[in-house]
Amino acid sequence: MSNECDCCNDHGHSHEDSGRAEIIKLAVGAIVYAAGIVVSRFQGLDLLIPLGVFIASYLILGGEIVLRALKNIMRGRVFDENFLMSAATIGAFAIGEYPEAVAVMLFFQVGEFFQGLAVRRSRKSITELMDIRPDYANLLRDGEIIRVDPNAVNVGDFIVVKPGEKIPLDGIVVEGESMLDTTALTGESVPRKASVSDEVLSGCINQSGVLTIEVKKIFGESTVAKILELTENASSKKAPTENFITKFARYYTPVVVGVALLMAVIPPLLAGGLWQEWINRGLIFLVISCPCALVVSIPLGFFCGIGGASKRGVLVKGANYLEALGDLDIVVFDKTGTLTKGVFKVTSIFPADGYTESELLKLAVKAETFSNHPIARSIREAFGGEADKSLLSEYKEIAGCGVSVKSDGKTILAGNEKLMASIAEVMRHSGFGERLQGNRPFDTIGTKVFVAVDDAFAGYIVISDEVKPDSAKAVAALRERGVRKTVMLTGDDPQIAEVIGKELGLDEVYGGLLPGQKVEKAEWLSGQKRKKGKLAFLGDGINDAPVLARVDVGIAMGGLGSDAAVEAADVVLMTDEATKLAEAVDIAAMTRRVVRQNIVFALGVKGVFLLLGAVGVASMWEAVFADVGVSLLAVLNATRAMRKG
């Protein structure tokens, strides 16, 4: 109902105080109403006395509703539940049905109270789930700890987080070691270890040791602030079903008011009497016709679905995206960091004649010591450290090919096939050209780093990106949930992409794509969707922003601390698990079932009671059940979406 919708959007009011005030109002109104019933039983009393008591109880219980109806009329919003209840109960007073008029308003308010309770509990669940807003930060200044507002801390400041406290801002650990509870951010219950040089995110709870953290982002740009903003704004983006119900109610309410008016006037005119009976039927018709169950329970269903997804570590930016997740037809994946770990490791070493594996690796490390490229880091990790930089000279990067460096008077080259093919001496002395045509061992799958010394081929190292353990499971789970086609778009080598795609059971694989080509492919795939089907893209949210913005549902993977992921995506998976998408699809399906059940239930019950009211079978008490009872049951059903999973 209208006041519950306000409740969903008004974050400033104290729900606890509001609930207490409603209980007091209901109790006082019910006591005065009971007094009116007692007084009306006494014979010989002036009829104005019980009427006055009933009016007093009516004003206590329904004064706010009547006032709200008048305000809405002044704003041009005539036909809502406030108007329907006010018109029906005032009309009942006009025909002398005083106890029934107050009873309708009493039970209407009781229903509103229980609906409000359900809404508040749903909001409380989300609030507790997202209770990550820090109250303070322990700022370290001149050797002293000062408790300040998180907004007062600047980038570069140092903060101290004690056991049991929330980390207030994003930063890097400079001292201490601890275990962090990341449940509120990721939905994962297993604590994560944090030690010196590790990045930590606001919203996590420090479980054990004391941490000193160098702040890297102000509070307004921190992970916790972005998540809170997402959660608070999620209800502003309505799903198509919500928009349909809003439009339906806009036309439905005036129609039923018109039917009720005709019902009260036409039969008495034609039959020549029975005005009170037909007016009573019209008033009952008005009470039954209230669309409260639809107006409240459907937005609440999506709201609870978004909360349920958050509980599982999936942030959905709006009800429209949650509903779209239930219609996925084609899902497109990025490769690196999404289906694979994005962590390169040396998997094979192939030395040329005259070199051992360790000698080849040492040469490669010398060439890659000055590089920050992930491939260079993986080579250094395999070697166990860096080469002595003082013994190296004339380092230079060869764009698009590799690097060169001098050591002990010899020139070491490390890079791709282009680099090797450009060196005439390598081609001439090592037979590299012939072996490059596909003969083993050059057909090993992975990124190859070729090494040459003074233009003589020394061998090559294969570096591979590991497939995530749950990637194949995620693809299979999506197919089980009705996804017709799964596709991978990647800038990586097409041969590597094909091998990974086959391993994961993907339907189509496209490799060697630039960011612009990924967008073109996504647009082409969009044209292949089934009617009403949706195209989703699952990427890392950093270099895939153009594609994330182009598809129906852009899903960012591993959104922790990734600004681009939060900004570009419609849905953010807070962990690096692709299987979270299948869980999100399940929650979307559950939410849709709940919403559809509420629509069918509310319209079905109301349809039956409207017919009963029109033929004079349903009384004002049945009318109250048809309105209040149906609304309450629909709201309780809507909260099931919160408990999914």
Buried (B, 14 or more C-beta within 10 A) or exposed (E): BBBBBEBBEEEEEEBEEBBEEBEEBBEBBBEBBEBBBEBBEEEEEEEEEBBEBBBBBBBBBBEBBBEBBEEBBEEEBBBBBBBBBBBBBBBBBEBEBBBBBBBBBBBBBBBBBBBBBBBBEBBEBBBEBBEBBBEBBBBBEEEEBEEBEBEEBEEEBBBBBEEEBBBBBBBBBEBBBBBBBBBBBBBBEEBBEBEEEBEBBBBBBBBBBBBBBBBBBBBEEBBBBBBBEBBEEBBEBBBEBBEBBBEBBEEBBEEBBEBBBEBBBEBBEEEEEEBBBBBBBBBBBBBBBBBBBBBBBBBBBBBBBBBBBBBBBBBBBBBBBBBBBBBBBBBBBBBBBBBBBBEBBBBBBBBBEEBEEEBBBBBBBBBBBBBEEBBBBBBBEBBEEEBEEEEBEEBEEBEEBBBBBBBEEEBBBBBBBEBBBBBEEBBEBBEBEEBBEEEEEBEEBBBBBBBBBEBBBBBBBBBBBEBBEBBBBBBBBBBEBEBBBBBBBBBBBBEBBBBBBEEBEBBBBBBEBEEEEBBBBBEEBBEEBEEEBBBBBBBBBBBBBBBBBBBBBBBBBBBBBBBBBBEBBBBBBBBBBBBBBBBBBBBBBBBBBBBEBBBEBBBEBBEEBBEBBBEEEBEBEBBBBBBBBBBBBBBEBBBBBBEBB
